[in-house]
Amino acid sequence: MKFSVFYFSGTGNTKWAVDQLSENFFKRGYECEIYPIEDDVPNLEEKINATDIVGIAFPIYGASMPNIMKRFIGKLGAISNKTKPVFIVTTAGYIDAFGPFCAKKILKNCNFRLIAYTSLKISNNISTPKIKSNFIKRDKIEKRMDKSKEVIIKLINRIASGKGYIRNIGFYLIPGIFVRKASRNGQRDNYLALSINTEKCSQCMICLKNCPTKSIVFSENKFSFLTSCTACMRCYNFCPNFAIYHENKYADPNIYKRYRGPQSILKNKAFKS
């Protein structure tokens, strides 16, 4: 059995989850290929048609799917030459109020049949002067990662045995409708909230190189952000000089910590239990 997993990871949670998926598929003797969608996936149609089951993984932003993943799924509508089973794995900091019903709605125009949906609770990834987050401590994220590994193994076992595994259905999906509406404009206009303090910036260009949608442009000694921004905040979190401002405000890293994936919490003494 062959699996192909297409994923987007903003600051590391989903990448960690996909690595766990791949590792456990291989342990069971299955072939599994993983593809980050921020890169052009070569021979996409060939890969889709050659796989038995498609996996899609992404983080939840404002009770919704990131725009970059929506655009990718839009490409899949005319690709598959027959109905393909698909499973979805999401990552969230608090709760996934997106859910399988929303996923089915987005997939309805594609040639895919949702067989499994689950969410992994790992960590929030944003702390700004507008919305301050206190990231969880090492012992707690270790527990969340261990729990996520158990969920992943259960998901793979169910899929391998030909059984469905639709999870993440609950009352919290109802407020998710309102959260999506409230956050839609903020995600769409996130590029307007970002700016770079040229005095702090060393022009290392890490933000340009790491931007998944190539939405940061440097021209005539000036930076600009484009409408294609998917609001992942990777540039903000990974800037080594903390030169990227959100809504024109400096975020002191001693107060507003930067999130760089679950492993960063495990390694950072500042998050010690």
C-alpha positions in Angstrom: 0.0 0.0 0.0 1.3 3.4 -0.9 0.6 6.7 0.9 1.4 10.2 -0.3 1.1 13.0 2.3 0.9 16.6 1.2 1.4 19.1 4.0 1.9 22.7 5.0 3.6 23.6 8.2 3.9 27.2 9.4 6.4 27.1 12.3 6.9 23.4 12.8 4.0 21.6 14.5 2.6 20.0 11.3 6.1 19.1 10.0 6.7 17.2 13.3 3.4 15.4 12.9 4.1 14.5 9.3 7.5 13.1 10.2 5.7 10.9 12.8 3.2 9.8 10.2 6.0 8.8 7.8 8.0 7.0 10.4 5.1 4.9 11.5 3.9 4.1 8.0 7.4 2.7 7.3 7.4 0.8 10.6 4.3 -1.0 9.3 6.0 -1.8 6.0 4.1 0.7 3.9 5.5 3.1 1.3 5.1 6.7 2.3 6.2 9.9 0.5 5.8 13.3 2.1 5.7 16.6 0.1 5.7 20.2 1.4 3.2 22.1 -0.7 5.1 25.4 -0.4 7.4 23.9 -3.0 6.1 23.1 -6.5 5.5 19.3 -6.3 6.9 17.9 -9.6 4.7 15.5 -11.5 1.8 16.1 -9.1 -0.8 14.3 -11.2 1.4 11.3 -11.6 2.0 11.2 -7.9 -1.7 11.4 -7.0 -2.7 8.7 -9.5 0.2 6.4 -8.4 -0.8 6.5 -4.7 -3.4 4.4 -2.9 -4.3 6.8 -0.2 -3.7 10.6 -0.1 -2.9 12.4 3.2 -3.3 16.1 3.8 -1.9 17.8 6.8 -2.0 21.4 7.9 -2.2 23.8 11.0 -5.5 25.4 12.0 -5.6 29.2 11.6 -8.7 30.9 13.0 -10.8 27.7 12.9 -9.9 27.4 9.2 -7.6 25.9 6.7 -4.6 28.1 5.7 -5.1 29.8 2.4 -2.0 28.2 1.0 -3.6 24.7 1.6 -7.0 25.9 0.1 -5.2 26.9 -3.0 -3.4 23.6 -3.2 -6.5 21.6 -2.8 -8.1 23.7 -5.6 -5.4 22.4 -7.9 -6.4 18.8 -7.1 -9.9 19.1 -8.5 -9.1 17.9 -12.1 -6.0 15.7 -11.2 -7.1 12.3 -9.9 -8.4 10.0 -12.7 -10.5 8.1 -10.1 -11.9 8.6 -6.7 -9.1 8.6 -4.1 -9.5 8.0 -0.3 -8.0 10.8 1.7 -7.1 11.3 5.3 -6.6 14.7 7.0 -4.4 15.5 10.1 -4.5 18.9 11.6 -2.5 20.6 14.3 -3.8 23.2 16.7 -2.7 25.0 19.8 -6.1 25.1 21.6 -8.8 23.3 19.7 -9.6 22.5 16.0 -12.9 24.1 15.3 -12.6 23.4 11.6 -13.6 19.8 11.6 -14.4 17.0 9.1 -17.6 18.7 7.9 -15.7 21.7 6.7 -13.1 19.5 5.2 -15.7 17.5 3.2 -17.1 20.8 1.9 -13.8 21.9 0.6 -13.1 18.5 -0.9 -16.5 18.1 -2.6 -15.3 19.5 -5.9 -12.2 17.2 -5.9 -12.2 13.5 -6.6 -11.6 12.6 -3.0 -13.4 10.6 -0.4 -12.7 11.5 3.2 -12.0 8.3 5.2 -10.2 9.8 8.3 -9.9 13.1 10.1 -8.1 13.8 13.3 -6.5 16.7 15.1 -3.4 16.9 17.2 -3.2 19.4 20.1 0.4 20.7 20.3 1.0 24.4 20.8 -0.1 27.9 19.8 2.6 29.6 17.7 1.9 33.3 18.0 2.6 35.8 20.7 2.4 39.5 19.8 1.6 42.8 21.6 -1.9 42.4 20.3 -2.4 38.8 21.4 0.0 37.7 24.1 0.4 33.9 24.5 2.3 32.1 27.2 3.6 29.0 25.5 3.3 25.7 27.4 6.2 24.2 29.4 8.4 21.3 28.4 6.6 18.7 30.5 3.2 19.6 29.0 4.4 19.6 25.4 6.1 16.3 26.0 2.7 14.9 27.1 1.0 16.4 24.1 3.6 15.0 21.7 3.3 11.5 23.3 -0.5 11.7 23.0 -0.2 12.8 19.4 2.0 9.9 18.6 -0.7 7.6 20.1 -3.4 9.2 17.9 -1.2 8.9 14.8 -0.6 5.2 15.4 -4.3 4.6 16.0 -5.1 6.5 12.8 -2.6 4.4 10.8 -4.0 1.2 12.3 -7.5 2.1 11.4 -6.6 3.1 7.8 -4.5 0.0 7.3 -7.4 -2.2 8.4 -9.8 -0.5 6.0 -11.8 1.2 8.7 -12.7 4.9 8.9 -11.4 7.2 11.6 -13.5 10.4 11.7 -12.7 12.3 14.9 -12.9 15.9 16.1 -16.7 16.3 16.1 -18.2 18.2 19.0 -20.0 21.3 20.2 -16.9 23.5 19.6 -17.5 23.2 15.9 -20.5 25.6 16.3 -18.5 28.6 17.6 -15.9 27.7 15.0 -18.4 29.1 12.4 -18.2 32.5 14.0 -14.4 32.3 14.6 -13.9 31.7 10.9 -16.0 34.8 10.0 -14.3 36.9 12.6 -10.8 35.9 11.6 -11.2 35.8 7.8 -10.3 39.5 7.2 -7.4 39.3 9.7 -5.9 36.4 7.8 -6.5 37.9 4.4 -5.0 41.2 5.5 -2.1 39.9 7.6 0.4 41.2 5.1 -0.7 44.7 6.0 0.1 44.2 9.7 3.7 43.1 9.0 6.6 45.5 8.7 10.4 45.4 9.1 12.4 47.8 11.3 15.4 48.6 9.2 17.5 49.6 12.1 17.2 46.1 13.7 17.3 44.3 10.4 20.7 42.9 9.3 19.4 42.0 5.8 20.2 38.3 6.4 17.2 37.6 4.1 16.1 34.6 6.2 12.5 35.9 6.0 12.6 35.9 2.2 14.1 32.5 2.0 11.7 30.9 4.5 8.5 32.5 3.4 6.3 29.6 2.1 4.4 31.8 -0.4 7.2 34.1 -1.5 5.3 37.0 -0.1 8.2 39.1 1.1 10.0 41.2 -1.5 13.2 43.2 -1.1 13.7 46.0 -3.7 15.5 49.3 -3.7 16.6 48.6 -0.1 13.0 48.2 1.0 11.0 45.3 2.2 7.3 44.8 1.2 4.7 42.1 2.0 2.3 40.8 -0.7 -1.3 39.8 -0.6 -0.3 36.1 -1.1 0.8 36.0 2.6 -0.8 33.0 4.3 -0.5 34.4 7.9 1.8 31.6 9.1 4.0 34.1 11.0 7.1 32.2 10.1 8.9 35.4 9.3 8.0 36.9 12.6 9.0 33.9 14.7 12.3 33.1 13.0 13.8 36.5 12.5 17.1 36.3 14.3 17.0 40.1 15.1 13.4 40.3 16.0 13.1 43.0 13.4 9.7 42.0 12.1 6.9 44.1 13.7 3.3 43.2 13.9 1.0 46.2 13.6 4.0 48.5 13.9 4.9 47.3 17.4 8.2 45.9 18.7 7.6 42.6 20.5 10.3 42.2 23.1 11.3 38.5 22.9 11.7 38.3 26.6 8.0 39.1 26.9 6.6 37.8 23.6 8.5 34.6 23.0 9.0 33.3 19.5 7.7 29.8 18.6 10.0 27.7 16.4 8.4 24.2 16.6 7.7 21.8 19.4 11.4 20.8 19.5 12.4 24.4 20.3 10.4 24.2 23.6 12.0 20.9 24.5 15.5 22.4 24.0 14.9 25.9 25.4 15.6 26.4 29.1 13.2 29.3 29.2 10.3 26.8 28.8 11.6 24.5 31.6 8.8 23.1 33.8 
